[in-house]
Amino acid sequence: MDKALKALVAGGAGFLGSHVCRRLLAQGYSVICLDNLQTGRRKNVDVLLSNEKFRFVEADVRDPLPFDNYAEIWNLACPASPPHYQADPVGTMLINVIGMKNVLDLAVQCGARVFQASTSEIYGDPEVHPQGESYRGAVNAIGPRACYDEGKRAAETLCFDYHRHYGVEIKVVRIFNTYGPNMDPEDGRVVSNFIVSALAGRSLELYGGGSQTRSFCYVDDLVDGFFCLMRSDAAITGPINIGNPGEFTVRELAEIVLEMTGSKSGIVDRPLPKDDPLQRRPDITLAGSLLGWSPKVPLREGLKKAIAYFEAESGIPAPVGMAEDSVRQ
Ligand SMILES: NC(=O)c1ccc[n+]([C@@H]2O[C@H](COP(=O)([O-])OP(=O)(O)OC[C@H]3O[C@@H](n4cnc5c(N)ncnc54)[C@H](O)[C@@H]3O)[C@@H](O)[C@H]2O)c1
């Protein structure tokens, strides 16, 4: 097999990883998807099994990884939703440290370029706004989110040490909140929670009054950014922010979802979880200047596709269909 066209995707059965697998196959790559299915779903990749260039391996990134002549290793293996990564905090930290080390050791052996899915959580509860890559963050190292935030920070450190000491080509992306098809409806992220609750006629739970802000990126835009970075000149290592700078309060998101689904669900207030960041918006100047990338899909357009996906997943149609301009009573 031509090394130039072989990729390992760790975490490939998850939301983002399954989109990466699909995109690589479309580009003619042979793809080995390695996933322990902790939060990923076989159904995300079963549709790819008919492609003879696709193989699924159920394995843990914390165990030694299968050697092959990979040109690229994409590391997306890590639960991303707080309920999941906090359920096994020690495991989460080790996925990011041991798993990252295994990926980088394999890259040293086969000379592969490494993609690391890092996160805006690196910035913690930020004191600067919007967050640029030079901001070093304000993470609580001992709080309930630290297993993820500090784990991802350690993974970035490993990437840069392997780059400096062993010459591994690295591409580190800091991902901001992303949504779209192949999300697990039950995995506890804000966009999926709101849409699934609205469709089911359940109240939307708003934490801490919903005044905290987030930026929401549609998955196709994000994956475009991944590929711009992964195929860029070797000198471009990142870290680089990829996300949509449109900023909304969580309450605004809830209201838009209720309007677009035509749901009669109410909104209930819940206490703000510890260390929940109050504001989040990417500065994407670097992605624009280095990669020529910027997001294209506005929030309502992306939500329309996401609602259609969650309707199909849950089997519950939105009460008034997909009338984007429907007005909530
Ligand atoms: N989706 C987002 O908004 C977002 C934001 C920031 C960062 N990220 C990062 O992007 C990556 C993918 O996130 P996602 O949204 O697709 O989450 P996801 O939970 O859907 O996907 C993660 C995948 O990794 C797999 N996995 C977890 N632990 C593993 C292990 N020990 N060995 C092998 N596989 C393992 C899971 O089974 C799952 O398929 C993660 O690293 C996450 O931290 C995502």
PDBQT file of the ligand as one rigid body, heavy atoms in Angstrom, charges set to zero:
ROOT
HETATM    1  N1  LIG A 401     -16.980  18.181  19.485  1.00  0.00    +0.000 N 
HETATM    2  C1  LIG A 401     -16.460  19.245  20.041  1.00  0.00    +0.000 C 
HETATM    3  O1  LIG A 401     -17.118  20.293  20.130  1.00  0.00    +0.000 OA
HETATM    4  C2  LIG A 401     -15.028  19.225  20.550  1.00  0.00    +0.000 A 
HETATM    5  C3  LIG A 401     -14.520  20.395  21.111  1.00  0.00    +0.000 A 
HETATM    6  C4  LIG A 401     -13.206  20.393  21.556  1.00  0.00    +0.000 A 
HETATM    7  C5  LIG A 401     -12.405  19.271  21.414  1.00  0.00    +0.000 A 
HETATM    8  N2  LIG A 401     -12.927  18.142  20.862  1.00  0.00    +0.000 N 
HETATM    9  C6  LIG A 401     -12.040  16.964  20.772  1.00  0.00    +0.000 C 
HETATM   10  O2  LIG A 401     -12.232  16.296  19.544  1.00  0.00    +0.000 OA
HETATM   11  C7  LIG A 401     -12.102  14.877  19.734  1.00  0.00    +0.000 C 
HETATM   12  C8  LIG A 401     -13.346  14.185  19.229  1.00  0.00    +0.000 C 
HETATM   13  O3  LIG A 401     -14.475  14.679  19.943  1.00  0.00    +0.000 OA
HETATM   14  P1  LIG A 401     -15.951  14.233  19.585  1.00  0.00    +0.000 P 
HETATM   15  O4  LIG A 401     -16.812  15.410  19.757  1.00  0.00    +0.000 OA
HETATM   16  O5  LIG A 401     -15.964  13.497  18.306  1.00  0.00    +0.000 OA
HETATM   17  O6  LIG A 401     -16.230  13.246  20.810  1.00  0.00    +0.000 OA
HETATM   18  P2  LIG A 401     -16.756  11.734  20.818  1.00  0.00    +0.000 P 
HETATM   19  O7  LIG A 401     -16.906  11.347  22.230  1.00  0.00    +0.000 OA
HETATM   20  O8  LIG A 401     -17.931  11.592  19.915  1.00  0.00    +0.000 OA
HETATM   21  O9  LIG A 401     -15.540  10.972  20.143  1.00  0.00    +0.000 OA
HETATM   22  C9  LIG A 401     -14.420  10.504  20.844  1.00  0.00    +0.000 C 
HETATM   23  C10 LIG A 401     -14.092   9.119  20.323  1.00  0.00    +0.000 C 
HETATM   24  O10 LIG A 401     -12.940   8.623  21.011  1.00  0.00    +0.000 OA
HETATM   25  C11 LIG A 401     -13.195   7.295  21.418  1.00  0.00    +0.000 C 
HETATM   26  N3  LIG A 401     -12.361   6.987  22.564  1.00  0.00    +0.000 N 
HETATM   27  C12 LIG A 401     -12.465   7.507  23.815  1.00  0.00    +0.000 A 
HETATM   28  N4  LIG A 401     -11.534   6.971  24.608  1.00  0.00    +0.000 NA
HETATM   29  C13 LIG A 401     -10.802   6.120  23.837  1.00  0.00    +0.000 A 
HETATM   30  C14 LIG A 401      -9.708   5.259  24.077  1.00  0.00    +0.000 A 
HETATM   31  N5  LIG A 401      -9.153   5.174  25.306  1.00  0.00    +0.000 N 
HETATM   32  N6  LIG A 401      -9.221   4.509  23.054  1.00  0.00    +0.000 NA
HETATM   33  C15 LIG A 401      -9.789   4.574  21.841  1.00  0.00    +0.000 A 
HETATM   34  N7  LIG A 401     -10.839   5.363  21.546  1.00  0.00    +0.000 NA
HETATM   35  C16 LIG A 401     -11.334   6.128  22.535  1.00  0.00    +0.000 A 
HETATM   36  C17 LIG A 401     -14.666   7.253  21.736  1.00  0.00    +0.000 C 
HETATM   37  O11 LIG A 401     -15.218   5.953  21.764  1.00  0.00    +0.000 OA
HETATM   38  C18 LIG A 401     -15.217   8.120  20.618  1.00  0.00    +0.000 C 
HETATM   39  O12 LIG A 401     -15.474   7.363  19.457  1.00  0.00    +0.000 OA
HETATM   40  C19 LIG A 401     -11.861  14.654  21.225  1.00  0.00    +0.000 C 
HETATM   41  O13 LIG A 401     -10.480  14.501  21.435  1.00  0.00    +0.000 OA
HETATM   42  C20 LIG A 401     -12.342  15.935  21.856  1.00  0.00    +0.000 C 
HETATM   43  O14 LIG A 401     -11.651  16.224  23.038  1.00  0.00    +0.000 OA
HETATM   44  C21 LIG A 401     -14.219  18.091  20.442  1.00  0.00    +0.000 A 
ENDROOT
TORSDOF 0
